[in-house]
Amino acid sequence: MTDEQKFILWLEGRLTAHGFTPGAIDGVFDDTAKAALTAFQRARGISPSGKADVETVAALRLSSSRVSPADRDDIPDRDRPGAADARGGPWPLQRDCTKIFGDPQTQVPDRLVMVRMPWDCRAAWNPALRITRLRLHEKVADSAERCLDRASRTFDSDARHRLGLDLSGGSYAKRRMRGGSSWSMHAYGIAIDWDPQRNALRTHAPEARLSHDDARRWWEIWEDEGWVSLGRARDFDWMHVQAARI
């Protein structure tokens, strides 16, 4: 692998961590990757050149887990272990994820697989970018595929659009928890986000779109497989579902 390919892989990984997925992380700087980089630059107030200049690289190096002081005061302490989830189920507690899924730095990347999306889905930051697959840990992939298949049979295209299930906020991303220093569940490849604009980190019920009654069956499909909605459990981050107990 050339130095240029290594840099592009890093660039794609950092864009994904910051919420601007370039599609496949493959070391190819194509039009989709350039569009993601340009969108990132605009969001950070950088001249949208579509080039990885010094200012852009410096911004990409910044932590993708930082949140504003207002957000920090309005969400649970992300580094404080929660009470043991009495429901049990197939998935570990958050604090035990490294034991089960591997180290996010050295082991998880080799254990990721692709899970197909059974309906038309687009990147939330760029509706022109079609998301056909999600990158998830091999241990949760079959479960996620069952949930998605059930959801595709339960909700027609109009219902999925109303709920925002056709807008992907991302799956695997090697980053820390927003507002914390522990690894995000995304870094293990065991979490998926949906429609982040209407279900932002500190948007609570009933403002969060996926907190509405018509989304209940959506969450029950995941919960039947042991997945956890942070919105349903803690009333924040309603975009998020994870294969780990709190």
C-alpha positions in Angstrom: 0.0 0.0 0.0 1.4 3.4 -1.0 1.7 6.4 1.4 -1.1 8.1 -0.6 -3.5 5.2 -0.1 -2.7 5.1 3.6 -3.4 8.8 3.9 -6.7 8.4 2.0 -7.7 5.6 4.3 -7.0 7.8 7.3 -8.9 10.7 5.7 -12.0 8.4 5.0 -11.9 7.1 8.6 -11.8 10.6 10.1 -14.6 11.8 7.8 -16.7 8.9 9.0 -15.9 9.6 12.6 -17.0 13.2 12.2 -20.3 12.0 10.6 -19.5 12.6 6.9 -19.3 9.1 5.5 -17.5 8.9 2.2 -19.1 5.6 1.4 -16.6 2.7 1.3 -13.4 3.1 3.3 -11.2 1.8 0.5 -8.3 4.1 0.0 -9.8 5.6 -3.2 -10.4 9.3 -3.2 -13.4 9.4 -5.6 -16.2 11.9 -6.2 -18.1 10.6 -3.2 -15.1 11.1 -0.9 -14.5 14.6 -2.3 -18.1 15.5 -1.7 -17.8 14.3 1.9 -14.6 16.3 2.4 -16.2 19.4 0.9 -19.3 19.0 3.2 -17.0 18.7 6.2 -15.1 21.8 5.2 -18.4 23.8 4.9 -19.6 22.5 8.3 -16.3 23.7 9.9 -16.1 27.1 8.2 -13.2 26.0 6.0 -13.0 27.1 2.3 -14.8 24.2 0.5 -11.9 23.2 -1.8 -12.4 19.5 -1.7 -8.7 19.2 -1.0 -7.1 17.9 2.2 -5.1 21.1 2.9 -3.3 21.8 6.2 -6.3 23.5 7.8 -8.7 20.7 6.8 -6.3 18.0 8.1 -5.9 19.8 11.4 -9.7 20.0 11.8 -10.0 16.3 11.0 -7.5 15.5 13.7 -9.6 17.2 16.3 -11.7 14.9 18.5 -15.0 13.9 16.9 -16.4 13.2 20.4 -16.4 16.8 21.6 -19.7 18.3 22.5 -20.7 21.9 23.5 -21.0 22.8 27.2 -24.7 23.0 26.8 -24.8 19.5 25.4 -22.6 18.1 28.1 -24.9 19.5 30.8 -27.9 18.0 29.1 -26.8 14.4 28.5 -25.9 11.6 31.0 -22.3 11.1 32.0 -21.0 9.0 29.2 -18.1 7.7 31.2 -20.0 6.6 34.3 -21.0 3.0 34.1 -24.7 2.5 34.2 -26.5 0.1 36.5 -26.4 -3.5 35.3 -29.2 -4.1 32.9 -31.5 -6.6 34.6 -33.1 -7.6 31.3 -30.2 -9.7 30.3 -30.0 -10.8 26.7 -27.4 -11.8 24.1 -25.3 -8.6 24.3 -22.7 -7.5 26.9 -22.8 -4.5 29.1 -21.0 -1.5 27.5 -18.2 -1.8 30.0 -17.5 -5.4 28.8 -17.5 -4.7 25.1 -13.7 -4.9 24.6 -13.8 -8.4 26.1 -16.5 -9.6 23.7 -15.8 -7.6 20.5 -12.1 -6.9 20.7 -9.9 -3.8 21.0 -11.2 -1.0 18.7 -7.7 0.0 17.8 -6.2 -3.3 16.9 -8.8 -6.0 16.6 -12.2 -4.7 15.6 -11.3 -3.5 12.1 -10.5 -7.0 11.1 -13.8 -8.3 12.4 -16.1 -6.0 10.4 -18.5 -7.2 7.7 -21.0 -5.7 5.4 -24.8 -5.9 6.1 -27.0 -5.1 3.2 -29.7 -2.4 3.5 -33.1 -3.9 2.3 -34.6 -0.6 1.4 -33.5 2.6 -0.3 -31.4 4.6 2.2 -29.4 7.7 1.9 -26.6 9.4 3.9 -28.1 12.0 6.2 -25.5 14.6 5.3 -25.9 14.0 1.6 -29.2 12.5 0.3 -27.6 12.0 -3.1 -25.3 9.4 -1.6 -27.1 6.0 -1.5 -26.2 3.7 1.4 -26.6 0.1 0.3 -24.6 -1.6 3.1 -23.8 -1.0 6.8 -20.4 -1.9 8.2 -20.9 -3.9 11.5 -19.1 -6.3 13.7 -19.4 -10.0 12.6 -20.9 -11.0 15.9 -23.9 -8.6 15.5 -24.3 -8.7 11.7 -26.8 -11.6 11.5 -29.0 -10.0 14.2 -28.9 -6.6 12.5 -29.8 -8.2 9.2 -32.8 -9.9 10.8 -34.0 -6.6 12.3 -33.7 -4.8 9.0 -35.5 -7.5 7.1 -38.3 -7.4 9.7 -38.5 -3.7 9.5 -38.7 -3.8 5.7 -41.7 -6.0 6.0 -43.3 -4.0 8.7 -42.9 -0.5 7.3 -43.6 0.4 3.7 -41.5 3.1 1.9 -43.9 5.9 2.9 -43.7 4.9 6.6 -39.9 4.6 6.5 -39.7 8.1 5.0 -42.0 9.6 7.6 -39.9 8.1 10.4 -36.6 9.0 8.7 -35.5 5.4 8.4 -34.3 6.2 4.9 -31.6 8.5 6.3 -28.5 6.8 7.7 -26.4 8.6 10.3 -23.7 5.9 10.1 -22.7 2.6 11.7 -19.0 1.8 12.2 -16.8 4.7 13.2 -13.6 4.6 15.2 -14.2 7.3 17.7 -14.9 8.0 21.4 -18.4 8.6 22.9 -19.7 12.0 22.3 -19.2 13.9 25.5 -17.0 11.2 27.0 -13.6 9.5 26.7 -14.6 5.8 26.6 -14.9 4.1 23.2 -18.2 4.7 21.4 -20.3 1.7 20.6 -19.7 2.7 16.9 -16.0 2.0 17.4 -16.9 -1.7 18.0 -19.2 -1.8 15.0 -22.2 -2.5 17.1 -24.3 0.7 16.7 -26.4 2.4 14.0 -27.7 5.9 13.8 -30.9 7.0 11.9 -32.0 10.5 10.9 -29.6 12.5 13.1 -31.1 15.9 12.2 -34.4 15.1 13.8 -33.0 12.9 16.6 -30.0 14.9 17.8 -27.9 13.9 20.8 -29.8 16.2 23.2 -33.2 16.2 21.6 -35.6 14.6 24.0 -39.2 13.2 23.6 -41.5 14.3 22.2 -39.4 16.6 20.0 -37.2 13.6 18.8 -39.0 12.1 15.8 -38.2 8.5 16.7 -39.8 9.0 20.2 -43.3 9.2 18.6 -45.8 6.3 19.0 -45.6 5.4 15.3 -41.9 4.5 15.9 -42.6 2.1 18.7 -42.7 -1.0 16.6 -39.4 0.0 15.0 -37.7 -0.1 18.4 -39.5 -3.3 19.5 -38.0 -5.1 16.4 -34.5 -4.3 17.7 -35.4 -4.9 21.3 -36.7 -8.4 20.4 -33.0 -9.1 19.4 -31.7 -7.5 22.6 -30.5 -4.3 21.0 -30.9 -1.1 23.1 -32.3 2.3 22.1 -30.6 5.1 24.1 -33.8 7.2 23.5 -36.1 4.5 25.0 -33.6 3.8 27.9 -32.4 7.3 28.7 -34.4 9.8 26.6 -31.4 11.2 24.6 -29.7 10.3 21.3 -32.9 8.9 19.8 -31.1 8.3 16.5 -29.1 5.5 18.1 -29.5 1.7 18.6 -26.7 -0.6 19.9 -26.0 -4.2 20.6 -24.8 -3.5 24.1 -26.6 -3.1 27.4 -26.2 0.1 29.5 
